[in-house]
């Protein structure tokens, strides 16, 4: 893992977090992955896994409402 350079923090600078667009992009990637997984577990007939994936998709959709 790369080391972080926190020298600017010592001089009163603030560390920047991700933008809303970056965050939304990550959520959309996760949503796409979960939709592919949902297709697989549905095809396999795994109702328990299907329910869990559907719950996770619903959570991501809620987070995307900003």
Wavefront OBJ file of the C-alpha trace (Angstrom):
o trace
v 0.000 0.000 0.000
v 1.266 3.459 -0.827
v 2.097 5.726 2.053
v 0.109 8.889 2.499
v 1.725 12.290 2.429
v 0.150 14.209 5.290
v 2.682 17.049 5.254
v 0.087 19.539 4.006
v -2.062 18.710 7.030
v 0.725 19.900 9.294
v 0.619 23.276 7.558
v -3.099 23.783 8.149
v -4.314 22.203 4.934
v -7.281 19.880 4.862
v -7.366 16.413 3.411
v -9.853 16.124 0.569
v -12.436 13.353 0.459
v -14.125 12.029 -2.640
v -16.574 14.087 -4.632
v -20.274 13.256 -4.882
v -19.666 12.145 -8.460
v -16.914 9.741 -7.378
v -19.119 8.347 -4.617
v -22.042 7.923 -6.997
v -19.753 6.194 -9.506
v -18.649 3.687 -6.865
v -22.255 2.996 -5.892
v -23.260 2.499 -9.534
v -20.392 0.039 -10.029
v -21.492 -1.894 -6.949
v -25.083 -1.864 -8.159
v -24.068 -3.285 -11.544
v -22.089 -6.039 -9.807
v -25.011 -6.919 -7.555
v -27.412 -7.071 -10.498
v -25.124 -9.601 -12.202
v -24.971 -11.625 -8.984
v -28.746 -11.444 -8.661
v -29.138 -12.988 -12.117
v -26.819 -15.824 -11.138
v -28.469 -16.650 -7.813
v -31.927 -16.396 -9.357
v -30.900 -18.800 -12.106
v -29.410 -21.143 -9.470
v -32.638 -21.033 -7.487
v -30.983 -19.857 -4.282
v -33.847 -17.962 -2.627
v -31.856 -17.015 0.487
v -29.011 -15.486 -1.529
v -31.517 -13.815 -3.862
v -33.220 -12.119 -0.925
v -29.911 -10.891 0.465
v -28.787 -9.480 -2.888
v -32.155 -7.770 -3.374
v -31.777 -6.175 0.073
v -28.319 -4.886 -0.837
v -29.603 -3.505 -4.140
v -32.378 -1.684 -2.285
v -29.816 -0.150 0.109
v -27.685 1.064 -2.785
v -30.712 2.539 -4.541
v -31.523 4.489 -1.363
v -27.973 5.852 -1.221
v -28.246 6.947 -4.842
v -31.215 9.238 -4.092
v -29.129 12.372 -3.613
l 1 2 3 4 5 6 7 8 9 10 11 12 13 14 15 16 17 18 19 20 21 22 23 24 25 26 27 28 29 30 31 32 33 34 35 36 37 38 39 40 41 42 43 44 45 46 47 48 49 50 51 52 53 54 55 56 57 58 59 60 61 62 63 64 65 66
